[in-house]
Amino acid sequence: MRARLTTGVLVLLLLLAGCTGGDAATGGRITLRFQSLAWQQESVKANKELVKEWNAAHPDVKVEYVQGSWDSVHDQLLTSFEGGEAPDIIHDASDDLADFAYGGYLADLRGLLSRRLKSDIPQRSWRTTAFGDGVYGVPFLQEPRVLVANATWLKKAGVRIPTPEHPWSWPEFRQVTKRLSGGGRYGVAWPLKEPVSATLNLSLSAGGELFHRGADGKVTVRFDAADQVVPRTVHDQANTDHSASPTTLGSGGSDTLPGFFGGTYAMVPLGFSYRQQIAQQAPKGFAWQVLPAPAGADGLAQGVSPQTLSIAADSPHKKEAAAFVDFLLRPRNMVRLALGDWMLPTGTRALKDPALHTAENGWATGTALAAHLRPAPAQSVRGYPEWKDKVATPAFQEYYSGAIGLAALRHRLEKDGNLVLARYQR
């Protein structure tokens, strides 16, 4: 009887093994699901072409392209992780990984990645995906914030044009925007519908950190003088100097482009990738140029949250998934992805590609900023998404609109913010 039971159990286990992963049904072929968040036409095309090239060269490991969305990726991934249906290869951003990494949903990549890939990407970029003792994503595309300017307007005004070698300081930037304003026109339009990332990342130039990790490993919020330089500049431009349009403070980047093209705003601070929309939508004869963001006590430093590729902890084919990531991020392929997204690659070899050093569309200006990019201040902070949504976003929005003062902003960021973070650090 016991022998028959044992035999029955073995048969059942063999049947179950044949059902998991679907490999038997496909003649031993492995299928990996790659969820991409590419959305611009050129970027989607580049990603799909690379998947097609991989599949042509690897008949035993097929990659399925799955289209995701930046708007809903966090909640969608959380649901798929908890339901055991996560894609094998996951496209996301480094500032969204902390809770997934600490929650055990992502694979530690340290033993899976090739030596070439690990050495090609600088350590400052790898720090954006390191949580605890592991590495949970490959940072591959990054985007500095730049000033996109009406070149004709600036030339007529006779203002000094900044370069990466000689940028504007934050006080000089404020004075320039005052000089460019008047008669219903503004020196700058700040699109701050999502104010937290822009504020924190640009604040690194002034030495701002905001999040401070103690000897016990716990993080607290401290809104010091260096953290206040950028918020005060924006606030004073909008509420004191009237050199920043108050109506764009609640807008997204794309919302400011009609006014920019129409001559209402001289400059718009935007992510580097917005150049694609500008190049496509600018009226014939409209002259625009890319300028570096203002510099502070720490020069041109600014925080970035690179786009990342991770592998699900539950994926049964981690080695094959890592091989696909390695293929996707070969230097020539990384350049293709960067050009498709109008962003900068993290890889040192890819960054040397001549296509990224042309004056056309401001590529050279952006590439010159690559060495100054640092991990965003919130990279490894557990609870950051909730802190951002429930505390920081409404607080910054009210401060920039003039509804509250600097003291109230500080109180909310520190007191209310630390209550939120404390729940994640018990």
N, C-alpha and C positions, 0 to 999 in steps of 0.2 A: 504493500500500500504506500509506504514512504517513498519507494523508488518511483512508483507511478506519479506521485505528487511532485517529486523533484523534477521528473521528466516534463510534467505539465508546466511547471514554473519556468523551466528553461525554454520551452517552446513559446510560452507567453512573452518572455523577455526578448527572445529573438524577433518575434512579431512586432513588439513595441519598438525595438531598435530599428527595424525596417521602416517604421512609420515616421520616426522623428527625423527632421531635417529634409525629408523628401528625396534623399540621395539615391535610394534604390529605384524609385520611380523614374528617375532621370538617367538611369544607366551609370550611376556613380558621379554624375555631375553635381557640383556644389552651386547653389544659388545664393548670392548675397544681395541684400536690399540696401541701396545707397540713397538716403534721403538728403536731397539738396535743397538749399534755400535760395539758390540763384533765381533772380527775377528779371534782371535786365535782359533784353533779347540777345545781346552778344554773349552775355555770361551763360545763359541757358544753353545757347548753341555750343559754346566751348565745352561745357560739362558733358553734354550729350555726345559730342564728338569723341571725347576722351573715353567715355564709357563704351562706345562702339569700338574704338581702337583696342581697348582692353579685351573685350569679348572676342574680337577677331583673333587675337594672339593667345587667348587662354580658353580654349573650348571646354576645359574641364571645370572652370570656375566662372560662371556667368554672373554678371552684375546687372541687377534691375534698377533703373533710375526711378526714384519716387520723388515727386514734387512736393516740397513743404512750403511753409510761409513764415516769414519773420514775425508777422503780426500775432501768431498763435503758437509759436514753436514751444515755449516753455510748458504751457498747460498740455499741449498735445503730446509732448515727450513724456511728461509725468504720467499721463493716462496710459500711454503705450508701455512704459516701464512697469507700472503696477499691474497691467493686464498681460504681461509677458509677450507683448507683440512689438517690441521696439525694433527698428531697423538695425542691421548689422553695423553700418557705417553712418555716422550722424554728423551732419553739418550744423554748426551752431556758432555762438560767439563766446569768448572766454569768460566774460562777466556773467554768463548764464550757467556755468558749469559747476560752481562750488557746491550747491546743494545736491546735484546729481552725483558728484564725485564722493562727497562725504556720505551720501545715502547708499553707496554701493551699486549704483546703476551703471557706472562706466568702468571699463577695463583699465587697469594700470598698464600703460604702454611701454614702460621702461625695457622690458625684455622682448618686445615685439618689433621695434623699429630698427631699420637698418642703420649702420654706422654712418653711412653717407648722409642720411636725412638728419640724424642727430647732430652732426658736426656742421652742417650747412646752415642751420637756423641758429642765430645768436642766443646766448643764454638769457639775455634780457627778454627775449620773446618766449623762451621756454618757461620763464617764471610766471607768465600769464596763465599757464595751464597746470602748474604744480600746486597740489593741495595735500597737506600733510607730507607723507613720505613718497607719494606717487605722482605720476604725470598722466593726465587724463584727456589730453587733446593735443593735436598737432596744430600750432598756430601757423597759418599759411598766407593770409591776406590781411593787410592793415591799412588804416585810413587816417592820415593826419587831418586836422581841421585847418582850413586855410581861409583867407579872405578872397572872395571873388569880387573884382572891382570893375566899375565902368571906366575903362582906360581913358576915354575922351574927357570925361568929367574931371578926373584927377589931373590930367595934363593941363586943362584950362585953369584949374584952381592953383596950379603951380606948387602943389604939395610935394614933399620929398617922397619918392617911391621906395618903399622898403625892399630889401633883398634878404635871403637867408644869411648872408654875411653881415648885413647891417639892417636888422629889423626895427620896426617901431617898438618903443617901450609902451607899457600900458598907459602912462600919462600922456605920451605923445600921441598915441592912438585916439585918446579922448579929445585932445586938442584938434587933431586933424578932422575928426567927425564934426566938431563944432564949426570949424571953418567951412566945411562942405555943406552945411545946413542953412535953411532959410527959404522963405517963399513957398512953404508947403512941401519942401523937399528935405530929405534927411540924409545925413552922412552914412548911416548904417541902419540896417534892418536885422534885428536879432530874432531868428525863428526858434522860439524856446517853448514849443508845445511840450517837448520832453527836456526840461531844463537841467536835470541832474547830471547826466553824462557829460554834456558840454561844459558845465560849470566846473565839475571836479577835474576833468581832464585838462582843461586850459589852466586851471589853478596850479598845476605842477610847475608851470613856468615861473610862478611867483614863490615857489617853495611850499605851496600848500599840500597838506597830506590828509587832513580831516580824520582819517581812521588811524588809530594808534594801538599797536599790539603790546601788551604788557609782558612782564617776565613770566606770568602764568599762562601766556598764550591767548588771553582773552582780549578782544578788540573793543575799544570805546571811541566815541565820536568827540572830537575837540575842535571847535571852530575858532581857530587862532587868527592872528593878524594876517598871516600869509594866505590863509584860506579866504580872507575877505577882499583881497585885491580885485579879483575878477568880478565877483558879485557887485561890489560897490561901483565898479566902472560901468557895468551894464545898467544898474539902478540909476546912477547919476546921469548917464546919457539919456535915459528915457524920461526921468522925472525932474531933473534939474536943468540940464543943458538943452533938452528937447532936440537932441541930435540923433536920437534913435526913435524909430516909429513905434508908438505905443500899441498900434493895432496888430503888429506882427508878433508880439510877445507870446501869443497863444497859438501861433501858426507853425506848421511844419515847413521844412526847407523848400519844398516845391511850391508852396503857397506864396512865397516871396518873389518868385521869378517874374510873374507879369509886371509887378511894380518895379522890379529891377530893370527889366527890358524897357519899361515905359518911362524911365527917368525919374522915378520917385525916390529911389535909394541909390546912393553912390556905391555902397559895398554891402555884401551879405556874407557873414561867417558861415561856412558850410563844410560838410565832409568832402573829402577830395573826390569822391565818386560822383558828386553832383555835376561835375564838369560834363559828363555825358549828356545830361538833360539840357544843359546850357548850350552845348555845341549843336544839339539837334533843334532846339527851340528858339535860339536867339534870332531876332529879325536880321534880314540881310543888311550888312554894313555896320552892325552893332559891334563895337570893339570892346573886348573884355580881357582881363588878365588875372592871373593867380598870384596872390601875395602871401607871404608867410604870416601866420598869426603873430600877434604882439609877443614880445619877450619880457620876462621879468628877472628877478634875482637869480633864477636858475636858467637863464637864457631861453632857448627855444623849446625846452623840455615840455612835452605834453603827454598825457596818458592816452593809451589806446587799448581797446579790447579786440584783439584780432579775431577774424573768423577762424574757426577751428574744425578739425575732423577728429571725431572720437569713435571708439568701438564699444558697442554695448557689452556689458559684463555677461549677459546671458547668451551672447552669440556663440554658437557651437563651432564657429570657423574663424577664430580670432587671427590665426596666422595668415589665412588667405585674405582676410579683411585688411590686415596690416600690409600685405603685399600690394593690394590695390591702392591703398593710401600712398605707399611709396611710389608707385607708378604715376599716380595723379599728380604727385608733387616733385617729379623730376624737374630740374631747372627749366628746361624748355617748356614743359607743361605748366609749371607755375607761372611763367611769363604769359602764356596763353590765358590762364585764368585771371591774372592781374589785368591784362589788357581788356578782357571781356567785361570785367567789373569796374574798370577805370580806377583801380586801387593799386597799392604797392605790395609786392611779394615780400615775405619775411626772409626768404633764402638769400644768402649773400651772393651766390653765383647768379641767380635770377635778377637781382637788383643791378647787376653790371650790364645787363642787356641794353644795347644802344637804343632800342625802342622806348625805353623808360627815361631817356636822358635828352629828349628833344624839347625845344622851346615851345613847339606847337601844343596848344591846349594846356600849358603849364606843367607838363610832365617833369621837366627838369627841376622846377621849384619844389614840387612834392617829393621827388627822389632825394633832394638835398636835405629834407627834413627827416629822412628815415633814421639816421643815426641818433636823433634826439628823442625818438619815441620810447616811452617807458610803459610798464604795466599800469593800467588804470588803478587808481587808489583803492577801488572796491574789489579788486580781483579775487582775493581769498577770504572775503568777509561773508560768513554764513548769515543768512537772513537779509542780505542786501536787497533782493527783489522786493521784500515786504517793506523794508525801511524806505526804499526809493518810492514805492507806490503810495504808501500810507502817510509818510512823514515828510520826506524831502521834496517830492514833487509839488504838493500843495503849498508848502512853506516857501519855496523859491518862487513859485508863481505869484503868490501874494506879495512877496518882497519886491519883485521886479515890477509889478503893477503899481506899487506905491501904497498898497493897502496896509502893510505892516513895516516897521522899521528894522534896522539891523539887530537891535537887542532882542526883539521878538523872534527874528529868524534864528539867531544863535540859540535862544532858549528852546525852540522847538526842535532844531537839529540835534542838540545835545541831550536835553532831558527826555523828550519823547522818543528820540532816536535810540538812545541807550536802553530804554525800556524794551524796545523791540529786539535789539541785538542780544540783550541779556537772556531772552527766552531760548535763543539758539545756542547758548554757550553754557548751559547748566551742567 
